[in-house]
Structure formats: C-alpha cells, structure tokens
Amino acid sequence: MMGVKQRILNILIAIDQLAWVLLTLGKGHPDETISAAAWRMEQQGKLAGRILRPLIDALFRPLERDHCWRAYQSEAMGRQLPDAYRCR
C-alpha cells in the first residue's frame, strides 16, 4: 500500500512535470521534471541549463546534494516508473 508521503511526492512530481511542459509551451518532454531538464540542458551547453541547474541545486541543497543530476539519473533509469512499466 502507498503511504501518504509517497502520494504527496507523486502529486508534487506531477505538478513539476506539468509546469515544465507549460513553461516550454509544449516543447518539453511530458514526463521530465524541471530539475532533470535543467541538468540535461546544461550538459547540452544551453544557457537556460547553465542558469537553472545551479539555482535549483542551491534550493535543494538542504535536502539533497546534486539534486538535478539525481533527477536526471532517475529519469534516465526509469526509477519513477511503476513496476508494471519496468522491463524485467
């Protein structure tokens, strides 16, 4: 059974993903968080990534180091996927 903390986290991630798609006027990946996108864009040498990634990482520093890199890794490895969608 899913706990209350996980449900709240799921809602926050969904809001984050929606915000990213809205901010990019539909150009952003629909399953990508702003943090993961910031890391990806910085690695691509884009100005938005070079600005956003350090800001986001600074905001999350009290909770987690290297937040954007961790968010990108989570997306790349499909860690957020339910068991039913994971390759076995």
PyMOL Python script that loads the backbone (N, CA, C, O; Angstrom):
from pymol import cmd

cmd.read_pdbstr("""\
ATOM      1  N   MET A   1       0.845  -1.178   0.000  1.00  0.00           N
ATOM      2  CA  MET A   1       0.000   0.000   0.000  1.00  0.00           C
ATOM      3  C   MET A   1       0.892   1.244   0.000  1.00  0.00           C
ATOM      4  O   MET A   1       1.954   1.251   0.623  1.00  0.00           O
ATOM      5  N   MET A   2       0.464   2.275  -0.688  1.00  0.00           N
ATOM      6  CA  MET A   2       1.230   3.502  -0.809  1.00  0.00           C
ATOM      7  C   MET A   2       0.936   4.427   0.368  1.00  0.00           C
ATOM      8  O   MET A   2      -0.222   4.677   0.702  1.00  0.00           O
ATOM      9  N   GLY A   3       2.005   4.933   0.993  1.00  0.00           N
ATOM     10  CA  GLY A   3       1.859   5.822   2.126  1.00  0.00           C
ATOM     11  C   GLY A   3       1.526   7.247   1.713  1.00  0.00           C
ATOM     12  O   GLY A   3       1.610   7.606   0.539  1.00  0.00           O
ATOM     13  N   VAL A   4       1.152   8.038   2.682  1.00  0.00           N
ATOM     14  CA  VAL A   4       0.769   9.434   2.448  1.00  0.00           C
ATOM     15  C   VAL A   4       1.950  10.230   1.880  1.00  0.00           C
ATOM     16  O   VAL A   4       1.769  11.037   0.969  1.00  0.00           O
ATOM     17  N   LYS A   5       3.155  10.006   2.412  1.00  0.00           N
ATOM     18  CA  LYS A   5       4.329  10.730   1.911  1.00  0.00           C
ATOM     19  C   LYS A   5       4.562  10.461   0.429  1.00  0.00           C
ATOM     20  O   LYS A   5       4.873  11.381  -0.328  1.00  0.00           O
ATOM     21  N   GLN A   6       4.416   9.215   0.014  1.00  0.00           N
ATOM     22  CA  GLN A   6       4.614   8.867  -1.397  1.00  0.00           C
ATOM     23  C   GLN A   6       3.538   9.503  -2.267  1.00  0.00           C
ATOM     24  O   GLN A   6       3.822   9.948  -3.379  1.00  0.00           O
ATOM     25  N   ARG A   7       2.308   9.549  -1.770  1.00  0.00           N
ATOM     26  CA  ARG A   7       1.224  10.179  -2.536  1.00  0.00           C
ATOM     27  C   ARG A   7       1.482  11.671  -2.724  1.00  0.00           C
ATOM     28  O   ARG A   7       1.267  12.213  -3.808  1.00  0.00           O
ATOM     29  N   ILE A   8       1.940  12.326  -1.674  1.00  0.00           N
ATOM     30  CA  ILE A   8       2.259  13.755  -1.772  1.00  0.00           C
ATOM     31  C   ILE A   8       3.406  13.973  -2.753  1.00  0.00           C
ATOM     32  O   ILE A   8       3.359  14.893  -3.569  1.00  0.00           O
ATOM     33  N   LEU A   9       4.430  13.136  -2.676  1.00  0.00           N
ATOM     34  CA  LEU A   9       5.560  13.234  -3.599  1.00  0.00           C
ATOM     35  C   LEU A   9       5.090  13.027  -5.036  1.00  0.00           C
ATOM     36  O   LEU A   9       5.524  13.749  -5.933  1.00  0.00           O
ATOM     37  N   ASN A  10       4.217  12.059  -5.267  1.00  0.00           N
ATOM     38  CA  ASN A  10       3.671  11.825  -6.610  1.00  0.00           C
ATOM     39  C   ASN A  10       2.954  13.060  -7.147  1.00  0.00           C
ATOM     40  O   ASN A  10       3.111  13.410  -8.317  1.00  0.00           O
ATOM     41  N   ILE A  11       2.180  13.710  -6.310  1.00  0.00           N
ATOM     42  CA  ILE A  11       1.450  14.915  -6.724  1.00  0.00           C
ATOM     43  C   ILE A  11       2.424  16.040  -7.056  1.00  0.00           C
ATOM     44  O   ILE A  11       2.254  16.732  -8.060  1.00  0.00           O
ATOM     45  N   LEU A  12       3.445  16.227  -6.217  1.00  0.00           N
ATOM     46  CA  LEU A  12       4.427  17.279  -6.461  1.00  0.00           C
ATOM     47  C   LEU A  12       5.204  17.034  -7.761  1.00  0.00           C
ATOM     48  O   LEU A  12       5.485  17.976  -8.502  1.00  0.00           O
ATOM     49  N   ILE A  13       5.545  15.783  -8.034  1.00  0.00           N
ATOM     50  CA  ILE A  13       6.250  15.461  -9.278  1.00  0.00           C
ATOM     51  C   ILE A  13       5.347  15.718 -10.479  1.00  0.00           C
ATOM     52  O   ILE A  13       5.806  16.236 -11.497  1.00  0.00           O
ATOM     53  N   ALA A  14       4.081  15.364 -10.371  1.00  0.00           N
ATOM     54  CA  ALA A  14       3.140  15.606 -11.470  1.00  0.00           C
ATOM     55  C   ALA A  14       2.990  17.097 -11.746  1.00  0.00           C
ATOM     56  O   ALA A  14       2.931  17.508 -12.906  1.00  0.00           O
ATOM     57  N   ILE A  15       2.928  17.904 -10.706  1.00  0.00           N
ATOM     58  CA  ILE A  15       2.842  19.361 -10.868  1.00  0.00           C
ATOM     59  C   ILE A  15       4.106  19.884 -11.524  1.00  0.00           C
ATOM     60  O   ILE A  15       4.043  20.738 -12.409  1.00  0.00           O
ATOM     61  N   ASP A  16       5.264  19.372 -11.093  1.00  0.00           N
ATOM     62  CA  ASP A  16       6.549  19.765 -11.665  1.00  0.00           C
ATOM     63  C   ASP A  16       6.597  19.447 -13.168  1.00  0.00           C
ATOM     64  O   ASP A  16       7.001  20.285 -13.974  1.00  0.00           O
ATOM     65  N   GLN A  17       6.180  18.230 -13.530  1.00  0.00           N
ATOM     66  CA  GLN A  17       6.195  17.832 -14.935  1.00  0.00           C
ATOM     67  C   GLN A  17       5.233  18.682 -15.764  1.00  0.00           C
ATOM     68  O   GLN A  17       5.561  19.071 -16.885  1.00  0.00           O
ATOM     69  N   LEU A  18       4.069  18.968 -15.233  1.00  0.00           N
ATOM     70  CA  LEU A  18       3.107  19.827 -15.929  1.00  0.00           C
ATOM     71  C   LEU A  18       3.678  21.235 -16.090  1.00  0.00           C
ATOM     72  O   LEU A  18       3.560  21.836 -17.158  1.00  0.00           O
ATOM     73  N   ALA A  19       4.289  21.753 -15.043  1.00  0.00           N
ATOM     74  CA  ALA A  19       4.877  23.093 -15.110  1.00  0.00           C
ATOM     75  C   ALA A  19       5.938  23.160 -16.202  1.00  0.00           C
ATOM     76  O   ALA A  19       6.015  24.147 -16.933  1.00  0.00           O
ATOM     77  N   TRP A  20       6.759  22.110 -16.318  1.00  0.00           N
ATOM     78  CA  TRP A  20       7.805  22.099 -17.341  1.00  0.00           C
ATOM     79  C   TRP A  20       7.205  22.154 -18.740  1.00  0.00           C
ATOM     80  O   TRP A  20       7.673  22.916 -19.586  1.00  0.00           O
ATOM     81  N   VAL A  21       6.176  21.354 -18.991  1.00  0.00           N
ATOM     82  CA  VAL A  21       5.543  21.354 -20.311  1.00  0.00           C
ATOM     83  C   VAL A  21       4.883  22.708 -20.591  1.00  0.00           C
ATOM     84  O   VAL A  21       4.948  23.207 -21.715  1.00  0.00           O
ATOM     85  N   LEU A  22       4.258  23.296 -19.586  1.00  0.00           N
ATOM     86  CA  LEU A  22       3.623  24.602 -19.779  1.00  0.00           C
ATOM     87  C   LEU A  22       4.664  25.701 -20.008  1.00  0.00           C
ATOM     88  O   LEU A  22       4.480  26.560 -20.871  1.00  0.00           O
ATOM     89  N   LEU A  23       5.753  25.675 -19.239  1.00  0.00           N
ATOM     90  CA  LEU A  23       6.810  26.684 -19.405  1.00  0.00           C
ATOM     91  C   LEU A  23       7.451  26.636 -20.787  1.00  0.00           C
ATOM     92  O   LEU A  23       7.878  27.659 -21.322  1.00  0.00           O
ATOM     93  N   THR A  24       7.513  25.448 -21.351  1.00  0.00           N
ATOM     94  CA  THR A  24       8.126  25.299 -22.675  1.00  0.00           C
ATOM     95  C   THR A  24       7.085  25.347 -23.796  1.00  0.00           C
ATOM     96  O   THR A  24       7.395  25.069 -24.954  1.00  0.00           O
ATOM     97  N   LEU A  25       5.860  25.700 -23.442  1.00  0.00           N
ATOM     98  CA  LEU A  25       4.750  25.764 -24.400  1.00  0.00           C
ATOM     99  C   LEU A  25       4.585  24.452 -25.165  1.00  0.00           C
ATOM    100  O   LEU A  25       4.340  24.446 -26.372  1.00  0.00           O
ATOM    101  N   GLY A  26       4.723  23.354 -24.447  1.00  0.00           N
ATOM    102  CA  GLY A  26       4.515  22.037 -25.022  1.00  0.00           C
ATOM    103  C   GLY A  26       5.748  21.410 -25.644  1.00  0.00           C
ATOM    104  O   GLY A  26       5.696  20.264 -26.090  1.00  0.00           O
ATOM    105  N   LYS A  27       6.857  22.135 -25.683  1.00  0.00           N
ATOM    106  CA  LYS A  27       8.075  21.608 -26.304  1.00  0.00           C
ATOM    107  C   LYS A  27       8.845  20.663 -25.373  1.00  0.00           C
ATOM    108  O   LYS A  27       9.600  19.812 -25.843  1.00  0.00           O
ATOM    109  N   GLY A  28       8.659  20.807 -24.064  1.00  0.00           N
ATOM    110  CA  GLY A  28       9.372  19.974 -23.101  1.00  0.00           C
ATOM    111  C   GLY A  28       8.858  18.547 -23.097  1.00  0.00           C
ATOM    112  O   GLY A  28       7.717  18.284 -23.478  1.00  0.00           O
ATOM    113  N   HIS A  29       9.707  17.632 -22.664  1.00  0.00           N
ATOM    114  CA  HIS A  29       9.300  16.228 -22.566  1.00  0.00           C
ATOM    115  C   HIS A  29       8.226  16.104 -21.480  1.00  0.00           C
ATOM    116  O   HIS A  29       8.434  16.589 -20.368  1.00  0.00           O
ATOM    117  N   PRO A  30       7.090  15.472 -21.768  1.00  0.00           N
ATOM    118  CA  PRO A  30       5.977  15.450 -20.823  1.00  0.00           C
ATOM    119  C   PRO A  30       6.232  14.681 -19.535  1.00  0.00           C
ATOM    120  O   PRO A  30       5.511  14.879 -18.557  1.00  0.00           O
ATOM    121  N   ASP A  31       7.231  13.815 -19.506  1.00  0.00           N
ATOM    122  CA  ASP A  31       7.498  13.034 -18.296  1.00  0.00           C
ATOM    123  C   ASP A  31       8.783  13.496 -17.604  1.00  0.00           C
ATOM    124  O   ASP A  31       9.330  12.775 -16.770  1.00  0.00           O
ATOM    125  N   GLU A  32       9.265  14.688 -17.945  1.00  0.00           N
ATOM    126  CA  GLU A  32      10.529  15.186 -17.405  1.00  0.00           C
ATOM    127  C   GLU A  32      10.279  16.294 -16.390  1.00  0.00           C
ATOM    128  O   GLU A  32       9.453  17.178 -16.615  1.00  0.00           O
ATOM    129  N   THR A  33      10.993  16.239 -15.276  1.00  0.00           N
ATOM    130  CA  THR A  33      10.878  17.306 -14.281  1.00  0.00           C
ATOM    131  C   THR A  33      11.759  18.482 -14.694  1.00  0.00           C
ATOM    132  O   THR A  33      12.646  18.343 -15.536  1.00  0.00           O
ATOM    133  N   ILE A  34      11.507  19.611 -14.103  1.00  0.00           N
ATOM    134  CA  ILE A  34      12.308  20.802 -14.374  1.00  0.00           C
ATOM    135  C   ILE A  34      13.761  20.550 -13.985  1.00  0.00           C
ATOM    136  O   ILE A  34      14.674  20.985 -14.688  1.00  0.00           O
ATOM    137  N   SER A  35      13.982  19.862 -12.886  1.00  0.00           N
ATOM    138  CA  SER A  35      15.342  19.583 -12.417  1.00  0.00           C
ATOM    139  C   SER A  35      16.107  18.723 -13.414  1.00  0.00           C
ATOM    140  O   SER A  35      17.254  19.027 -13.741  1.00  0.00           O
ATOM    141  N   ALA A  36      15.487  17.653 -13.899  1.00  0.00           N
ATOM    142  CA  ALA A  36      16.135  16.779 -14.873  1.00  0.00           C
ATOM    143  C   ALA A  36      16.409  17.538 -16.168  1.00  0.00           C
ATOM    144  O   ALA A  36      17.469  17.376 -16.774  1.00  0.00           O
ATOM    145  N   ALA A  37      15.464  18.358 -16.587  1.00  0.00           N
ATOM    146  CA  ALA A  37      15.646  19.151 -17.802  1.00  0.00           C
ATOM    147  C   ALA A  37      16.792  20.149 -17.641  1.00  0.00           C
ATOM    148  O   ALA A  37      17.555  20.381 -18.579  1.00  0.00           O
ATOM    149  N   ALA A  38      16.910  20.735 -16.459  1.00  0.00           N
ATOM    150  CA  ALA A  38      17.992  21.699 -16.214  1.00  0.00           C
ATOM    151  C   ALA A  38      19.351  21.022 -16.359  1.00  0.00           C
ATOM    152  O   ALA A  38      20.259  21.579 -16.976  1.00  0.00           O
ATOM    153  N   TRP A  39      19.496  19.827 -15.794  1.00  0.00           N
ATOM    154  CA  TRP A  39      20.762  19.083 -15.928  1.00  0.00           C
ATOM    155  C   TRP A  39      21.043  18.757 -17.398  1.00  0.00           C
ATOM    156  O   TRP A  39      22.151  18.963 -17.892  1.00  0.00           O
ATOM    157  N   ARG A  40      20.012  18.242 -18.087  1.00  0.00           N
ATOM    158  CA  ARG A  40      20.166  17.868 -19.492  1.00  0.00           C
ATOM    159  C   ARG A  40      20.563  19.076 -20.334  1.00  0.00           C
ATOM    160  O   ARG A  40      21.469  18.990 -21.164  1.00  0.00           O
ATOM    161  N   MET A  41      19.887  20.196 -20.120  1.00  0.00           N
ATOM    162  CA  MET A  41      20.185  21.396 -20.899  1.00  0.00           C
ATOM    163  C   MET A  41      21.576  21.939 -20.598  1.00  0.00           C
ATOM    164  O   MET A  41      22.259  22.422 -21.502  1.00  0.00           O
ATOM    165  N   GLU A  42      22.002  21.868 -19.341  1.00  0.00           N
ATOM    166  CA  GLU A  42      23.350  22.317 -19.011  1.00  0.00           C
ATOM    167  C   GLU A  42      24.388  21.458 -19.732  1.00  0.00           C
ATOM    168  O   GLU A  42      25.380  21.977 -20.244  1.00  0.00           O
ATOM    169  N   GLN A  43      24.158  20.148 -19.771  1.00  0.00           N
ATOM    170  CA  GLN A  43      25.085  19.243 -20.458  1.00  0.00           C
ATOM    171  C   GLN A  43      25.123  19.505 -21.961  1.00  0.00           C
ATOM    172  O   GLN A  43      26.126  19.229 -22.620  1.00  0.00           O
ATOM    173  N   GLN A  44      24.039  20.033 -22.493  1.00  0.00           N
ATOM    174  CA  GLN A  44      23.967  20.376 -23.917  1.00  0.00           C
ATOM    175  C   GLN A  44      24.545  21.764 -24.189  1.00  0.00           C
ATOM    176  O   GLN A  44      24.589  22.210 -25.335  1.00  0.00           O
ATOM    177  N   GLY A  45      24.989  22.445 -23.127  1.00  0.00           N
ATOM    178  CA  GLY A  45      25.592  23.760 -23.274  1.00  0.00           C
ATOM    179  C   GLY A  45      24.598  24.898 -23.434  1.00  0.00           C
ATOM    180  O   GLY A  45      24.974  25.993 -23.850  1.00  0.00           O
ATOM    181  N   LYS A  46      23.347  24.655 -23.111  1.00  0.00           N
ATOM    182  CA  LYS A  46      22.314  25.683 -23.267  1.00  0.00           C
ATOM    183  C   LYS A  46      22.344  26.656 -22.089  1.00  0.00           C
ATOM    184  O   LYS A  46      22.566  26.259 -20.945  1.00  0.00           O
ATOM    185  N   LEU A  47      22.119  27.919 -22.383  1.00  0.00           N
ATOM    186  CA  LEU A  47      22.140  28.975 -21.369  1.00  0.00           C
ATOM    187  C   LEU A  47      21.127  28.712 -20.264  1.00  0.00           C
ATOM    188  O   LEU A  47      21.425  28.899 -19.084  1.00  0.00           O
ATOM    189  N   ALA A  48      19.932  28.279 -20.645  1.00  0.00           N
ATOM    190  CA  ALA A  48      18.889  28.018 -19.642  1.00  0.00           C
ATOM    191  C   ALA A  48      19.371  26.993 -18.617  1.00  0.00           C
ATOM    192  O   ALA A  48      19.109  27.147 -17.424  1.00  0.00           O
ATOM    193  N   GLY A  49      20.057  25.972 -19.055  1.00  0.00           N
ATOM    194  CA  GLY A  49      20.580  24.959 -18.153  1.00  0.00           C
ATOM    195  C   GLY A  49      21.684  25.496 -17.263  1.00  0.00           C
ATOM    196  O   GLY A  49      21.756  25.165 -16.080  1.00  0.00           O
ATOM    197  N   ARG A  50      22.553  26.335 -17.840  1.00  0.00           N
ATOM    198  CA  ARG A  50      23.651  26.912 -17.047  1.00  0.00           C
ATOM    199  C   ARG A  50      23.140  27.869 -15.983  1.00  0.00           C
ATOM    200  O   ARG A  50      23.827  28.123 -14.993  1.00  0.00           O
ATOM    201  N   ILE A  51      21.945  28.399 -16.178  1.00  0.00           N
ATOM    202  CA  ILE A  51      21.344  29.297 -15.183  1.00  0.00           C
ATOM    203  C   ILE A  51      20.477  28.511 -14.198  1.00  0.00           C
ATOM    204  O   ILE A  51      20.610  28.661 -12.983  1.00  0.00           O
ATOM    205  N   LEU A  52      19.588  27.671 -14.737  1.00  0.00           N
ATOM    206  CA  LEU A  52      18.630  26.949 -13.891  1.00  0.00           C
ATOM    207  C   LEU A  52      19.269  25.915 -12.977  1.00  0.00           C
ATOM    208  O   LEU A  52      18.936  25.850 -11.794  1.00  0.00           O
ATOM    209  N   ARG A  53      20.188  25.100 -13.509  1.00  0.00           N
ATOM    210  CA  ARG A  53      20.740  23.995 -12.728  1.00  0.00           C
ATOM    211  C   ARG A  53      21.392  24.447 -11.431  1.00  0.00           C
ATOM    212  O   ARG A  53      21.105  23.858 -10.389  1.00  0.00           O
ATOM    213  N   PRO A  54      22.263  25.471 -11.435  1.00  0.00           N
ATOM    214  CA  PRO A  54      22.839  25.899 -10.157  1.00  0.00           C
ATOM    215  C   PRO A  54      21.794  26.474  -9.188  1.00  0.00           C
ATOM    216  O   PRO A  54      21.903  26.286  -7.976  1.00  0.00           O
ATOM    217  N   LEU A  55      20.796  27.166  -9.715  1.00  0.00           N
ATOM    218  CA  LEU A  55      19.744  27.722  -8.858  1.00  0.00           C
ATOM    219  C   LEU A  55      18.928  26.611  -8.194  1.00  0.00           C
ATOM    220  O   LEU A  55      18.678  26.652  -6.989  1.00  0.00           O
ATOM    221  N   ILE A  56      18.519  25.632  -8.979  1.00  0.00           N
ATOM    222  CA  ILE A  56      17.721  24.533  -8.435  1.00  0.00           C
ATOM    223  C   ILE A  56      18.540  23.742  -7.424  1.00  0.00           C
ATOM    224  O   ILE A  56      18.053  23.415  -6.342  1.00  0.00           O
ATOM    225  N   ASP A  57      19.788  23.434  -7.780  1.00  0.00           N
ATOM    226  CA  ASP A  57      20.641  22.686  -6.847  1.00  0.00           C
ATOM    227  C   ASP A  57      20.841  23.457  -5.542  1.00  0.00           C
ATOM    228  O   ASP A  57      20.884  22.848  -4.473  1.00  0.00           O
ATOM    229  N   ALA A  58      20.962  24.769  -5.611  1.00  0.00           N
ATOM    230  CA  ALA A  58      21.117  25.581  -4.393  1.00  0.00           C
ATOM    231  C   ALA A  58      19.846  25.518  -3.536  1.00  0.00           C
ATOM    232  O   ALA A  58      19.928  25.434  -2.311  1.00  0.00           O
ATOM    233  N   LEU A  59      18.684  25.556  -4.173  1.00  0.00           N
ATOM    234  CA  LEU A  59      17.419  25.476  -3.442  1.00  0.00           C
ATOM    235  C   LEU A  59      17.259  24.137  -2.726  1.00  0.00           C
ATOM    236  O   LEU A  59      16.740  24.081  -1.611  1.00  0.00           O
ATOM    237  N   PHE A  60      17.703  23.071  -3.365  1.00  0.00           N
ATOM    238  CA  PHE A  60      17.545  21.732  -2.796  1.00  0.00           C
ATOM    239  C   PHE A  60      18.715  21.292  -1.933  1.00  0.00           C
ATOM    240  O   PHE A  60      18.673  20.211  -1.344  1.00  0.00           O
ATOM    241  N   ARG A  61      19.759  22.111  -1.847  1.00  0.00           N
ATOM    242  CA  ARG A  61      20.962  21.731  -1.093  1.00  0.00           C
ATOM    243  C   ARG A  61      20.672  21.258   0.332  1.00  0.00           C
ATOM    244  O   ARG A  61      21.287  20.288   0.774  1.00  0.00           O
ATOM    245  N   PRO A  62      19.753  21.909   1.076  1.00  0.00           N
ATOM    246  CA  PRO A  62      19.472  21.410   2.436  1.00  0.00           C
ATOM    247  C   PRO A  62      18.873  20.002   2.467  1.00  0.00           C
ATOM    248  O   PRO A  62      18.987  19.306   3.476  1.00  0.00           O
ATOM    249  N   LEU A  63      18.243  19.582   1.381  1.00  0.00           N
ATOM    250  CA  LEU A  63      17.602  18.275   1.333  1.00  0.00           C
ATOM    251  C   LEU A  63      18.450  17.212   0.636  1.00  0.00           C
ATOM    252  O   LEU A  63      18.419  16.037   1.002  1.00  0.00           O
ATOM    253  N   GLU A  64      19.210  17.646  -0.378  1.00  0.00           N
ATOM    254  CA  GLU A  64      19.904  16.674  -1.225  1.00  0.00           C
ATOM    255  C   GLU A  64      20.997  17.375  -2.020  1.00  0.00           C
ATOM    256  O   GLU A  64      20.779  18.453  -2.573  1.00  0.00           O
ATOM    257  N   ARG A  65      22.170  16.759  -2.075  1.00  0.00           N
ATOM    258  CA  ARG A  65      23.248  17.280  -2.915  1.00  0.00           C
ATOM    259  C   ARG A  65      23.042  16.806  -4.347  1.00  0.00           C
ATOM    260  O   ARG A  65      22.520  15.715  -4.579  1.00  0.00           O
ATOM    261  N   ASP A  66      23.454  17.632  -5.304  1.00  0.00           N
ATOM    262  CA  ASP A  66      23.379  17.272  -6.732  1.00  0.00           C
ATOM    263  C   ASP A  66      21.967  16.863  -7.152  1.00  0.00           C
ATOM    264  O   ASP A  66      21.782  15.860  -7.842  1.00  0.00           O
ATOM    265  N   HIS A  67      20.989  17.637  -6.736  1.00  0.00           N
ATOM    266  CA  HIS A  67      19.583  17.300  -6.993  1.00  0.00           C
ATOM    267  C   HIS A  67      19.290  17.122  -8.483  1.00  0.00           C
ATOM    268  O   HIS A  67      18.653  16.141  -8.868  1.00  0.00           O
ATOM    269  N   CYS A  68      19.740  18.042  -9.318  1.00  0.00           N
ATOM    270  CA  CYS A  68      19.412  17.973 -10.742  1.00  0.00           C
ATOM    271  C   CYS A  68      20.026  16.741 -11.400  1.00  0.00           C
ATOM    272  O   CYS A  68      19.376  16.090 -12.218  1.00  0.00           O
ATOM    273  N   TRP A  69      21.268  16.415 -11.054  1.00  0.00           N
ATOM    274  CA  TRP A  69      21.910  15.223 -11.600  1.00  0.00           C
ATOM    275  C   TRP A  69      21.146  13.982 -11.166  1.00  0.00           C
ATOM    276  O   TRP A  69      20.924  13.074 -11.967  1.00  0.00           O
ATOM    277  N   ARG A  70      20.743  13.941  -9.902  1.00  0.00           N
ATOM    278  CA  ARG A  70      19.988  12.791  -9.389  1.00  0.00           C
ATOM    279  C   ARG A  70      18.630  12.674 -10.078  1.00  0.00           C
ATOM    280  O   ARG A  70      18.176  11.570 -10.377  1.00  0.00           O
ATOM    281  N   ALA A  71      17.980  13.815 -10.330  1.00  0.00           N
ATOM    282  CA  ALA A  71      16.694  13.810 -11.031  1.00  0.00           C
ATOM    283  C   ALA A  71      16.870  13.299 -12.455  1.00  0.00           C
ATOM    284  O   ALA A  71      16.049  12.523 -12.945  1.00  0.00           O
ATOM    285  N   TYR A  72      17.938  13.732 -13.120  1.00  0.00           N
ATOM    286  CA  TYR A  72      18.218  13.264 -14.479  1.00  0.00           C
ATOM    287  C   TYR A  72      18.474  11.760 -14.481  1.00  0.00           C
ATOM    288  O   TYR A  72      17.936  11.044 -15.326  1.00  0.00           O
ATOM    289  N   GLN A  73      19.283  11.277 -13.552  1.00  0.00           N
ATOM    290  CA  GLN A  73      19.575   9.847 -13.462  1.00  0.00           C
ATOM    291  C   GLN A  73      18.303   9.041 -13.210  1.00  0.00           C
ATOM    292  O   GLN A  73      18.119   7.967 -13.782  1.00  0.00           O
ATOM    293  N   SER A  74      17.434   9.562 -12.358  1.00  0.00           N
ATOM    294  CA  SER A  74      16.166   8.890 -12.083  1.00  0.00           C
ATOM    295  C   SER A  74      15.325   8.771 -13.351  1.00  0.00           C
ATOM    296  O   SER A  74      14.732   7.726 -13.617  1.00  0.00           O
ATOM    297  N   GLU A  75      15.279   9.850 -14.131  1.00  0.00           N
ATOM    298  CA  GLU A  75      14.532   9.831 -15.394  1.00  0.00           C
ATOM    299  C   GLU A  75      15.166   8.843 -16.365  1.00  0.00           C
ATOM    300  O   GLU A  75      14.469   8.031 -16.973  1.00  0.00           O
ATOM    301  N   ALA A  76      16.488   8.912 -16.511  1.00  0.00           N
ATOM    302  CA  ALA A  76      17.193   8.078 -17.484  1.00  0.00           C
ATOM    303  C   ALA A  76      17.062   6.592 -17.162  1.00  0.00           C
ATOM    304  O   ALA A  76      17.010   5.761 -18.069  1.00  0.00           O
ATOM    305  N   MET A  77      17.010   6.260 -15.886  1.00  0.00           N
ATOM    306  CA  MET A  77      16.933   4.854 -15.482  1.00  0.00           C
ATOM    307  C   MET A  77      15.501   4.380 -15.259  1.00  0.00           C
ATOM    308  O   MET A  77      15.279   3.208 -14.958  1.00  0.00           O
ATOM    309  N   GLY A  78      14.531   5.273 -15.403  1.00  0.00           N
ATOM    310  CA  GLY A  78      13.126   4.903 -15.252  1.00  0.00           C
ATOM    311  C   GLY A  78      12.735   4.555 -13.831  1.00  0.00           C
ATOM    312  O   GLY A  78      11.807   3.774 -13.616  1.00  0.00           O
ATOM    313  N   ARG A  79      13.437   5.130 -12.848  1.00  0.00           N
ATOM    314  CA  ARG A  79      13.150   4.793 -11.447  1.00  0.00           C
ATOM    315  C   ARG A  79      11.757   5.218 -11.002  1.00  0.00           C
ATOM    316  O   ARG A  79      11.210   4.654 -10.054  1.00  0.00           O
ATOM    317  N   GLN A  80      11.184   6.200 -11.672  1.00  0.00           N
ATOM    318  CA  GLN A  80       9.874   6.695 -11.267  1.00  0.00           C
ATOM    319  C   GLN A  80       8.743   5.843 -11.836  1.00  0.00           C
ATOM    320  O   GLN A  80       7.581   6.027 -11.475  1.00  0.00           O
ATOM    321  N   LEU A  81       9.085   4.909 -12.727  1.00  0.00           N
ATOM    322  CA  LEU A  81       8.049   4.088 -13.351  1.00  0.00           C
ATOM    323  C   LEU A  81       7.467   3.068 -12.376  1.00  0.00           C
ATOM    324  O   LEU A  81       8.184   2.497 -11.554  1.00  0.00           O
ATOM    325  N   PRO A  82       6.164   2.849 -12.478  1.00  0.00           N
ATOM    326  CA  PRO A  82       5.551   1.782 -11.683  1.00  0.00           C
ATOM    327  C   PRO A  82       6.093   0.429 -12.135  1.00  0.00           C
ATOM    328  O   PRO A  82       6.571   0.303 -13.262  1.00  0.00           O
ATOM    329  N   ASP A  83       6.026  -0.562 -11.288  1.00  0.00           N
ATOM    330  CA  ASP A  83       6.522  -1.898 -11.604  1.00  0.00           C
ATOM    331  C   ASP A  83       5.931  -2.431 -12.918  1.00  0.00           C
ATOM    332  O   ASP A  83       6.620  -3.111 -13.679  1.00  0.00           O
ATOM    333  N   ALA A  84       4.680  -2.126 -13.175  1.00  0.00           N
ATOM    334  CA  ALA A  84       4.013  -2.637 -14.376  1.00  0.00           C
ATOM    335  C   ALA A  84       4.674  -2.149 -15.674  1.00  0.00           C
ATOM    336  O   ALA A  84       4.508  -2.781 -16.718  1.00  0.00           O
ATOM    337  N   TYR A  85       5.415  -1.042 -15.624  1.00  0.00           N
ATOM    338  CA  TYR A  85       6.058  -0.477 -16.808  1.00  0.00           C
ATOM    339  C   TYR A  85       7.545  -0.786 -16.909  1.00  0.00           C
ATOM    340  O   TYR A  85       8.184  -0.436 -17.902  1.00  0.00           O
ATOM    341  N   ARG A  86       8.090  -1.422 -15.917  1.00  0.00           N
ATOM    342  CA  ARG A  86       9.539  -1.723 -15.930  1.00  0.00           C
ATOM    343  C   ARG A  86       9.808  -2.985 -16.728  1.00  0.00           C
ATOM    344  O   ARG A  86       9.048  -3.951 -16.675  1.00  0.00           O
ATOM    345  N   CYS A  87      10.910  -2.955 -17.469  1.00  0.00           N
ATOM    346  CA  CYS A  87      11.351  -4.147 -18.218  1.00  0.00           C
ATOM    347  C   CYS A  87      11.914  -5.148 -17.227  1.00  0.00           C
ATOM    348  O   CYS A  87      12.646  -4.782 -16.307  1.00  0.00           O
ATOM    349  N   ARG A  88      11.577  -6.382 -17.413  1.00  0.00           N
ATOM    350  CA  ARG A  88      12.065  -7.425 -16.490  1.00  0.00           C
ATOM    351  C   ARG A  88      12.964  -8.374 -17.184  1.00  0.00           C
ATOM    352  O   ARG A  88      13.467  -9.312 -16.566  1.00  0.00           O
TER     353      ARG A  88
END
""", "prot")
cmd.dss("prot")
cmd.show_as("cartoon", "prot")
cmd.util.cbc("prot")
cmd.orient("prot")
